[in-house]
Amino acid sequence: MMVSFAKALFRWGMRLLLPFLGWRVPVRLLHGVARGSGRKVTLQAAGRQQWSKYVSERWFAEEPQVQSTVHVPVWRLQRYLHQQRLAADLTLVGIDLVSARLFLETDYLAVPPLVSCWMAVPQDPEVLGRESWKGESDFRRVRKRGYESHLSRVPADFDTFYDHFYTPYLAARHAAKLPSAPRWMLRLSFRFGWILWITEGGKKIAGDLLARQGKTLVPLVTGVLEGRQDILQRGGLAALYVLSITHAMALGCTRILMGGSQPVLQDGVLRYKSKWLDGLSAHDGLLSGNHALFLRWNRLDGPITELLSHTALIHHEQGGGFSALWAYPAHLPLTAESLQREVRALRIRGLHRFRVLLPGGVPKDFDGSPELSCTSIEDAERAGAGGICSLG
């Protein structure tokens, strides 16, 4: 309870502080060639680079050239971007939510920096294990390897977890691009939570630092012994998902939070979690929970639809929740069968709408689900990025 209160207090403080820290917004104009087609494209990226970097990396085939960089007061940002709108194919603005509400117009599509996934705790894990869409293969691997688990509050276990599991795993997974969470902060969380240890033959091989928030079990960080990839390959990470269910039931939890992922349907981490997740929620990091990435295009066809075909963005929906925007690939024939196949491969649970941009009309005999919304590229271009959600 104390940790939850402290985190809420920090988040409230950050929300008030961020507009002052970001009162001068860097705006960069980037030139390069698009991944796949090799077309020359231009990106205007404003605000925190970390929030727009994953889109830039997915769009450009190689490191783009920086044509110019200027710093604009946040209260003049909208005017500057409007004046420069024809200079770029795509505009991305990564700023805090308070500044966005005060100084940015509504003609943008709002994308969360990260999106969190959660799964409902089943009444019977064995039934869950027989449902193929709920990780049947993971249950089978855990049983075959004989993995076991237990919760620990032993003080010495924290340093073991931090030094030999968490930091090596973080470095191996992200190639040292992400800083580790401070030891003191995770130690404070441990005092009010647990370490879930996964053991094989009595030896610790993986673990999660867990906290409980109301009826939700929250894995804060994950660790694998010395960051070893062979443990992941033989199901060590799957065991954390499978065996956490029994502990969640014993603690009286009704759902398990599965952490954050990039808001892209093709993201590998999200695809792995998709077989477990029952819903999506906002990521509550001190920075990610107070920022958004705002996206706007000048023309939707060509380079932008190409980007959206391999980078289907999860975005905020009017009235709350999340939807996804995806463009049907131009190189595929548009038939009812091919559209059904591609949609089935991408969709995940928890979306309010799955919006599909088509180069023409909906194929005859296509039978879509209620949350699926097919729109022509022409109609979407007329509506603009800020009007996509109004198209149904």
C-alpha positions in Angstrom: 0.0 0.0 0.0 2.8 2.4 0.9 4.6 1.7 -2.3 1.5 2.3 -4.4 0.9 5.6 -2.5 4.5 6.7 -3.1 4.3 5.9 -6.8 1.1 7.8 -7.2 2.6 10.8 -5.4 5.7 10.6 -7.7 3.5 10.4 -10.8 1.5 13.4 -9.7 4.6 15.4 -9.0 6.1 14.4 -12.4 2.9 15.5 -14.2 3.3 19.0 -12.6 7.1 19.1 -13.2 7.3 17.9 -16.8 5.8 21.0 -18.5 8.5 23.1 -16.9 11.3 20.7 -17.8 10.1 20.6 -21.4 9.2 24.2 -22.0 11.6 24.4 -24.9 10.9 21.5 -27.3 13.6 20.2 -29.7 12.3 19.8 -33.3 14.4 17.8 -35.7 13.9 17.4 -39.5 15.2 14.0 -40.7 15.7 12.7 -44.2 16.3 9.1 -45.3 14.9 6.3 -47.4 12.0 4.1 -46.3 12.5 0.5 -45.3 11.3 -1.8 -48.0 10.5 0.5 -50.9 13.5 2.7 -50.7 11.4 5.9 -51.2 12.9 9.2 -49.9 10.9 10.2 -46.9 11.1 13.1 -44.4 10.2 13.0 -40.7 9.6 15.9 -38.4 10.2 14.7 -34.8 9.5 17.0 -31.9 9.9 16.4 -28.2 11.5 13.5 -26.4 13.4 11.4 -28.9 12.9 8.2 -27.0 9.2 8.2 -27.7 9.5 8.6 -31.4 12.7 6.5 -31.9 10.9 3.2 -32.4 8.7 4.6 -35.2 11.8 6.2 -36.8 13.7 2.9 -36.6 10.9 1.1 -38.3 10.4 3.6 -41.0 14.0 4.4 -42.1 16.1 1.7 -43.7 19.2 3.2 -42.2 20.2 6.1 -39.9 18.5 9.2 -41.3 20.3 12.5 -41.9 19.4 15.4 -39.6 18.8 18.4 -41.8 18.0 20.8 -39.0 17.3 21.1 -35.3 15.6 24.0 -33.6 14.3 24.5 -30.1 10.8 26.0 -29.9 8.9 27.2 -26.7 6.2 24.7 -26.0 3.5 27.4 -26.3 4.6 28.2 -29.8 5.0 24.5 -30.9 1.6 24.1 -32.6 2.2 27.3 -34.7 5.7 26.2 -35.7 4.6 22.7 -36.7 1.7 24.1 -38.7 4.1 26.4 -40.6 6.4 23.5 -41.3 3.8 20.9 -42.1 4.6 20.7 -45.8 8.3 20.0 -45.1 7.7 16.5 -43.8 5.7 13.4 -44.8 5.1 12.5 -41.1 5.1 14.6 -37.9 5.7 13.0 -34.5 5.4 14.9 -31.2 6.5 13.3 -28.0 5.5 15.6 -25.1 3.9 15.4 -21.7 0.1 15.2 -21.5 -0.4 18.5 -19.7 1.5 20.4 -22.3 -0.4 18.5 -25.1 -3.7 19.5 -23.6 -2.7 23.1 -23.3 -0.7 23.7 -26.5 -1.4 21.0 -29.1 -4.5 20.9 -31.3 -6.6 17.8 -31.8 -5.5 16.9 -35.4 -3.2 14.2 -34.1 -3.5 10.5 -33.4 -2.4 9.9 -29.8 -0.2 6.8 -29.3 1.0 5.7 -25.8 4.8 5.4 -25.4 4.2 1.9 -24.0 1.1 -0.3 -23.5 0.6 -2.7 -20.6 -1.0 -6.1 -20.9 -3.0 -8.0 -18.3 -4.6 -11.5 -18.0 -7.4 -12.6 -15.8 -6.5 -15.2 -13.2 -8.4 -18.4 -14.1 -10.3 -20.5 -11.6 -8.6 -23.6 -12.8 -5.1 -23.3 -14.4 -5.3 -26.9 -15.8 -8.3 -25.8 -17.9 -6.3 -22.8 -19.1 -3.4 -25.0 -20.1 -5.7 -27.0 -22.4 -6.8 -23.9 -24.3 -4.4 -23.5 -27.2 -4.7 -19.7 -27.3 -3.7 -19.5 -23.7 -0.3 -21.0 -24.0 -0.8 -24.7 -24.2 2.7 -25.2 -25.4 4.1 -23.2 -22.5 2.2 -25.4 -19.9 3.6 -28.5 -21.7 7.2 -27.2 -21.6 7.0 -26.3 -17.9 5.7 -29.8 -17.1 8.3 -31.5 -19.2 11.2 -29.5 -17.6 9.9 -30.1 -14.1 10.1 -26.4 -13.2 8.9 -25.4 -9.7 8.4 -22.1 -8.0 8.1 -20.4 -4.6 7.8 -16.9 -3.2 10.5 -15.4 -1.1 10.9 -12.5 1.3 14.4 -13.5 2.5 16.4 -10.2 2.5 19.5 -11.8 1.1 17.5 -13.0 -2.0 17.1 -9.4 -3.1 20.8 -8.8 -3.8 21.1 -12.2 -5.5 18.2 -11.3 -7.7 19.4 -7.8 -8.5 23.1 -8.7 -9.2 22.8 -12.1 -10.9 19.4 -12.2 -12.4 17.8 -8.7 -13.1 20.8 -6.6 -14.3 22.4 -9.4 -16.5 19.0 -10.2 -18.1 18.3 -6.5 -18.8 21.8 -6.0 -20.4 21.4 -9.2 -22.5 17.9 -8.3 -23.7 18.3 -4.7 -24.5 22.1 -4.6 -25.3 22.5 -2.1 -22.4 20.2 0.5 -24.1 18.0 0.7 -21.0 19.3 1.7 -17.6 18.5 -0.6 -14.7 16.1 0.5 -12.1 17.9 1.9 -9.0 18.7 -0.8 -6.4 17.1 1.3 -3.6 13.8 1.7 -5.5 13.5 -2.1 -6.1 14.6 -2.9 -2.6 11.7 -0.7 -1.3 9.3 -2.6 -3.5 10.7 -5.9 -2.3 10.0 -5.0 1.3 6.3 -4.9 0.5 6.4 -7.7 -2.1 8.1 -11.0 -3.1 10.5 -12.6 -5.4 9.0 -15.4 -7.4 11.8 -17.9 -8.0 11.7 -20.5 -10.7 13.8 -23.5 -9.9 15.0 -26.4 -12.0 16.4 -29.3 -10.0 16.4 -27.1 -6.9 18.5 -24.4 -8.6 17.2 -20.9 -9.2 17.2 -20.1 -12.9 14.7 -17.1 -13.2 12.6 -14.8 -11.1 10.2 -11.9 -11.0 10.0 -9.1 -8.4 6.3 -9.0 -7.6 4.0 -6.5 -5.9 0.3 -6.6 -5.2 -1.9 -3.6 -6.0 -5.4 -4.3 -4.8 -6.5 -7.5 -6.7 -3.8 -7.2 -9.3 -0.4 -9.1 -9.1 2.2 -6.9 -10.7 5.6 -8.3 -11.9 7.8 -5.2 -11.6 11.0 -6.6 -13.2 12.2 -9.9 -14.5 15.5 -11.7 -14.1 17.2 -14.7 -15.7 20.4 -16.3 -14.2 23.3 -14.3 -15.6 21.1 -13.3 -18.5 21.6 -16.8 -20.1 19.8 -17.2 -23.4 19.7 -21.0 -23.1 17.4 -20.7 -20.1 15.0 -18.6 -22.1 15.1 -21.0 -25.0 14.1 -24.0 -22.8 11.2 -22.2 -21.3 12.4 -20.3 -18.3 10.4 -17.2 -19.2 7.3 -19.2 -20.0 7.6 -20.8 -16.5 7.3 -17.3 -15.0 3.9 -16.9 -16.7 2.6 -20.3 -16.0 3.7 -20.7 -12.4 2.7 -17.2 -11.4 -1.0 -18.1 -11.9 -1.1 -20.4 -8.8 0.6 -17.8 -6.6 -1.9 -15.1 -7.9 -4.8 -17.4 -6.9 -3.3 -18.0 -3.4 -2.9 -14.3 -2.9 -6.5 -13.6 -3.8 -5.6 -11.7 -7.0 -8.1 -11.6 -10.0 -5.6 -10.5 -12.6 -1.9 -10.4 -13.5 -0.2 -7.5 -15.1 2.3 -8.6 -17.7 4.3 -5.4 -18.2 4.8 -3.0 -21.0 5.4 -3.5 -24.7 5.8 -1.2 -27.7 2.4 -0.1 -29.0 2.9 -2.0 -32.3 0.9 -5.1 -33.2 4.0 -6.6 -34.9 6.2 -6.1 -31.8 7.8 -9.4 -30.9 7.3 -9.0 -27.1 3.6 -8.1 -27.6 3.1 -11.0 -29.9 4.4 -13.4 -27.3 2.2 -11.9 -24.6 -0.8 -11.9 -26.9 -1.5 -15.6 -26.3 -1.9 -14.8 -22.6 -3.4 -11.3 -22.5 -7.1 -10.6 -21.9 -6.9 -6.8 -22.0 -4.7 -3.7 -22.5 -4.1 -0.9 -20.0 -2.1 2.3 -19.8 1.5 1.9 -18.8 2.0 3.5 -15.4 5.7 4.4 -15.6 6.7 7.8 -14.1 7.6 9.0 -17.6 5.6 6.8 -19.9 2.4 7.3 -17.8 2.7 11.1 -18.3 3.6 11.2 -22.0 2.1 10.4 -25.4 3.3 10.3 -29.0 1.2 12.5 -31.2 1.2 11.6 -34.9 0.1 13.5 -38.0 0.6 13.0 -41.7 0.2 15.3 -44.7 -0.7 12.5 -47.2 -1.8 9.1 -46.1 -1.0 7.1 -49.2 2.5 6.1 -50.3 5.2 6.2 -47.5 2.7 6.5 -44.6 0.5 3.5 -45.6 3.7 1.6 -46.2 4.8 2.4 -42.6 1.4 1.5 -41.2 1.4 -1.8 -43.1 4.4 -3.1 -41.1 3.9 -0.9 -38.0 0.3 -1.2 -36.9 0.0 1.4 -34.1 -2.0 0.9 -31.0 -3.5 4.3 -30.1 -5.8 6.0 -27.6 -9.5 5.7 -28.4 -12.1 8.3 -27.9 -13.8 7.7 -24.5 -11.0 5.5 -23.3 -9.4 2.2 -24.1 -7.1 1.4 -27.1 -7.6 0.7 -30.8 -5.1 -0.2 -33.5 -4.5 1.3 -37.0 -3.1 -0.9 -39.8 -2.8 -0.5 -43.5 -3.4 -3.5 -45.8 0.0 -4.2 -47.6 0.0 -2.9 -51.1 1.8 -5.9 -52.5 -0.9 -8.4 -51.5 -4.0 -9.1 -53.6 -7.1 -7.7 -51.8 -9.5 -10.7 -51.5 -11.8 -11.7 -48.7 -9.5 -14.7 -48.0 -6.3 -12.8 -47.8 -7.8 -10.0 -45.7 -9.3 -12.5 -43.3 -5.9 -14.3 -43.0 -3.9 -11.1 -42.4 -6.4 -9.7 -39.8 -6.4 -13.0 -38.0 -2.6 -13.1 -37.7 -2.4 -9.5 -36.3 -5.4 -9.0 -34.1 -5.1 -9.3 -30.3 -7.7 -9.2 -27.5 -8.4 -6.0 -25.6 -8.8 -3.7 -28.6 -11.8 -1.4 -28.8 -11.4 -1.2 -32.6 -9.1 -2.8 -35.1 -9.1 -0.2 -38.0 -7.9 -1.5 -41.4 -7.0 1.0 -44.2 -7.8 -0.5 -47.6 -6.8 0.8 -51.1 -10.4 0.3 -52.2 -13.7 -1.2 -51.0 -14.2 -4.1 -48.7 -14.0 -7.4 -50.7 -17.2 -9.1 -51.4 -18.1 -12.0 -48.9 -15.6 -10.7 -46.3 -17.1 -11.4 -42.9 -15.5 -9.2 -40.2 -16.0 -9.2 -36.4 -17.8 -6.4 -34.6 -14.6 -4.6 -33.5 -13.1 -4.6 -37.0 -13.5 -1.4 -39.0 -12.5 -1.2 -42.6 -12.0 2.2 -44.1 -10.7 3.3 -47.5 -7.4 5.2 -47.6 -9.2 8.1 -49.3 -11.7 8.5 -46.5 -9.1 8.2 -43.8 -7.0 10.9 -45.5 -9.9 13.3 -45.6 -10.5 12.7 -41.9 -6.9 13.2 -41.0 -4.9 11.6 -38.2 -7.1 13.4 -35.5 -10.3 12.2 -37.2 -9.5 8.5 -37.6 -11.4 7.6 -34.4 -14.6 9.3 -35.7 -14.8 7.0 -38.7 -16.2 4.1 -36.6 
